[in-house]
Amino acid sequence: MNLSTKSEKELEFQDTYLARELFGPQERNLDLLRNKLGVEVNTRGTKLVLTSEDEKYLEVACNYLIQVYELLRAGHSLHQKDMDHALDLLKKNPRADLKSLFAESVFAVSPKKTLSPKTLGQREYIQFIRERELVFGIGPAGTGKTFLAVALAVSYLLQGSVKKIILTRPALEAGEKLGFLPGDIQEKINPYLRPLYDGLNEMLDFRKVQELLETETIEIAPLAFMRGRTLNSAFIILDEAQNTTPEQMKMFLTRIGEGSKAVVTGDITQIDLPGGSKSGLIHAREILANLDEIGFVEFQNQDVIRNELVAKIVRAYEEQEENK
């Protein structure tokens, strides 16, 4: 007969006020450890006794509490979204340094725009983009994955770190339906690229955007236009990547040249490929996830910052799908 054994850890936090903030109202933050890690948590004033049959999760829980306490002591204001995402991050990577993520604050994109990451997921995303040549941002609408990528691209261009920006996305209708639209090829593909133009116009003055487009310092084009090119000293963003095929994704990734940075964004719950084709984004995540040089950021519902209503809508649809 096997008897389960539980490991136990005890933590004490000196500052009573910060300990209360760490535990959360009605111990809401401690409930995260109970629900997500299965760790039992008992409070004794400012002391915590943690027990679990899984030593790995017990260590994650202790690491989480110690790091979050230090952030609170350093004066950081943590929202519930931050607490939730911090635990998800440490569960995935126990060696993650939350302090380095919170060091990212307001940064200047252009004379017109400054930005500050709103969630821990956004902080991790920005840090990965700065540190690595290739980053995948995967998650639901409203998490800022495309907006932040465009912001960083503009920042890099204005600083002279890259010579051009290339924004691309697959045009699903680029087959026979596109031929029935009026106008030349540029006018036909513009509806698919409109969100990228909108992002640029929020970062820069309209005239500056037009100037950069005319000189091809900024290029916005369908993914098919990338074939056969090698893109050096460029900041390249592939948007709506869930609607690429594995062949298209491979073609795009092998375009990355010297001195370039690439960001791939998409939402794997919004795949519109015909005939049940496999998404190139899912395929890339399966075969590239173990490469240390590539950053993968999985945005969660708690990273949705466009509007609280958007987060509730996303949750409602997910619950409906689960009930099916």
N, C-alpha and C positions, 0 to 999 in steps of 0.2 A: 504494500500500500504506500503510495507517494503522498507525503505531507508537504503542502505548499509552505514555503518560508517567505516571510516578508522582511524587507530591509527597511531601516528607519533612519531618518535624518532630522536633526533639530537645528533650527535657525532662529536667531534673535536679532531684532532691529531696534537700535537705541532710541531713535526719534519716534515718539508716540504719534505725532501728527502725520509724519511720512508713512509710518506703518499702517495707519488707518487708510491713507490714500492708496497704499500698495494693495491692501486687502480688498478695497472697493466697498461701495455701499452694499449692505447685506452680504458681504463677502463675495461679491459678483466676480471679482478677479480670481479669487481662489476657486470658484466654481469652474473656471476655465481649466484649471489643473485637474479637477475631479472628472470633468466631462471629457476632455480631450486626451488626457494621459492616464486616466484611471488611478490617479494618485489620491490617497486619503490625506486630508489636511485637517488638523485640529489646532485651534488657536488657544493660547494661554496668555492673554494680555498682548504684549508685542512679540511673544514667542510663537513659533510654528513647529509642529511636529508632523513630519511627512512620512508616510509609509506606503510601500508598494511591493508587489511581487516582481516587478520589472525594474531592475537596477538602472537600466539605461534611461527609462522615463523618470525615475526618481532623480537622477543626475540632471536631466533636462529641466525638471521642475525647480530644483535648487538654483541652477544656473540662471533660469528665467527670473526668479525672485530677487536674486542678488544683483543682477544687471539692471532690472527695472528700478530697484531701490536706489541704486547709484545714479541712475538718470534723474529720478525725482529729487535726490539730494543735490544734484548739479543744477536744479532749477528748471528742468524740462517739464512742460505741461503735456501729459499723456491722455489722449482720448481713449474711449473704449475700443475704437477701431485699431488704435496703435497697440493696445495690450493684446488684443486678439491676434493681430498679425505678427507681433513679436514672438508669441508662443508658437505659431505655425512655422515661423522662420527657424527658431531654435530646435523645434521638433525635426525639421528637415535637415538642419545643419547645426549640431550642438556647439560648433566652434565659432558660430557667427558672433560678431562684435557689435552689439546694439549701439554702443557709444559712437562708433565711427559712422553709423548710419544717421544718427541724430546730429552729427556735426554738420551735415548738409543743411544749409539754411537758405536765405534769399540769394539768388544769383541773377546777374544782369544778362538778359538775352540780347537786348539791343537798346539804343537810346529811348525807344518807345515802350519797352516791356521789361519788367522784372518778375521773377517767379519764385515761389517757395513750394517745395513738396508738401503735400497735405497729409499724406499717410506714410506709414513705414514701408509699405510696398513701393510707393513712389520714390522714397529715399533709396531703397535698395536698387531700384531700376536705374536711377541717375548715377549711382556709384558704379554699377556694372558697365554702363555706357562709357563712363570716363575711363574705366580700367581695362576694358576688353575690346577687341576688334569687332566681335560679333555678339549681339545680344538679341534674344527672343523675349518679347513681352506678350504674354498670353493671358487673356481674361475678358470679362464682360464689358459692355459699353459703359462709358462714363468713368472709367478708371484713369483716364489721361494718358494712356500708353502712346497714342499717336501724337497728341498735342505736345507732350514732353519731349518726344523724339524730335519733332520739328523745331521746338524751342532750342534744344541742344545743338541741332544742326545749324541753325542761324547763328547761335553763339560761337560755334567753332569757325564758321565762315568769316564772321566779322573780326575774330581774333587772328585770322590768318592761319589757323591750324589745318584747314582744308581749303582747296581751291574752288570747289563747286559742291552743290547739293543736288542730289538726284532723288526725286520722289516718284514712286511707282506703285501701281496696284494692278491686279489682274482685272481685265474687262471681260466679264463673263459673256456679255452680249457681242463680243467682237467677231462673232461668226455671221450668219446670214441676217440676223435681226439688225445688226449695226448698219448693214448696207441700205436699209430702208429709211434710215434717219437722214434728214436734209443736211446739206453743207459738205465742206471738205472733211478730211480725216480728223483734223484738229477739232473742228466743231462737233464731230460725231463722238469723240472720246471725252470731251470736256465734262459731260454730266457725270462720268465715272470718277473724274479727278477733282471735282468741285470741293470735296472736304479738305483736300490738301491745299488748294488755293485759299480756302477760308482760314486755315491755320496760319499760313504765311502772312495774310493780310492783318492778322491779329498781332503778329510779331513786328512787322515793319510797315512803314508808310506805303500807301498804294503805289505812289510813283517809284519808290525804291524797288518794290516787288517787280513792277513792269520793266524797270531798267535791268534788273538781274535776270529776268526771263528773256529779254531781248538779246542780251549778251551771252545767253546760255550758261551763265554762272549758276543759275538755278534751272533745273530741267525737270519738267513734270510730264511723265509719259506712261503709257500702258506697259505692262511687264514684257509683252512680246517684243518691244523695241529694245530690250536689253540684250537680246541674243547676239552673240558674236562680238561683244564688246568687252574690253578689260578696263575697269574703272579705277584709276589711280588718284590718290590725293583727293578723295571725294567722301562726303557723308551721304550714305545711301539708305533710304528708308523704303522697305516693302510693306505696304499697308494691306489690310484685308487678306492676309496670307493664308487664311483657312481655305480660301477658294483657289489656291494653286494646286496643281497636280504634283506628285513627287518629281516628275521630270522637269516641270517648270521651276520647282524649288531648287533642284540641283543646278539647273542652268543659272539661276540667280546667284546662288552662293558661290559658284565658280567664276563669277564676274568680278569678285572683290580683288582689287589690286593693291599695290604697295601704297602705304600711307593712308589707306582708306579705313573707314569705320562703317559698319552696317548694322541696322536695327530692323528686325522683322516683327511685325505686330499682327495680331489676329485673335479671333474668338472662336474656339472650336465648337461652341454650341450653335454657331450661325453658319454652318457649311451649306452652300448653295450649289455645289457641283452636280451636274446632271448624272443620272444613271447610277447613283451610289458610288461614284468614283472616290478613291481614297484621297484624303486631304494631304497635300505636301507638307503642311504645318505639323500635322500629327506624325507623319512619317519621319520628318526631320527631328522631332522631339524624341522619337523612339531610338534613332540611330546616333544622335549627336549629344545626348544628355550627359554622357560620361566624359566628354572632352572638357578639361579644365579651362581651356582658353575661351570657351563659349559660355556666356551667361544666360541662364533661363530664369525669368521672373514670372511666377504664376500669380496674377492678380486675383483677389477674392472679392466677394460682394462687399466686404467692409472697406474696400478701396474705392468703391463708387462714390465720387465726390461731386458729380455734376449737380445732383439734386437728390435730396433724401427720398423723394417720391420714386425716382428711378431705381434706387436700391430696393424699395419695397415691391416695385413692379417685377424686377428681376427675380426676387425671392418667390413671389406669387407664381410666376411661370415655372420656376424650378420645382416648387412644391406640387404643382399640377402635373408636371412630367413624372415626378416620383410616384404620385398616386396612381398614374396609369400603369 
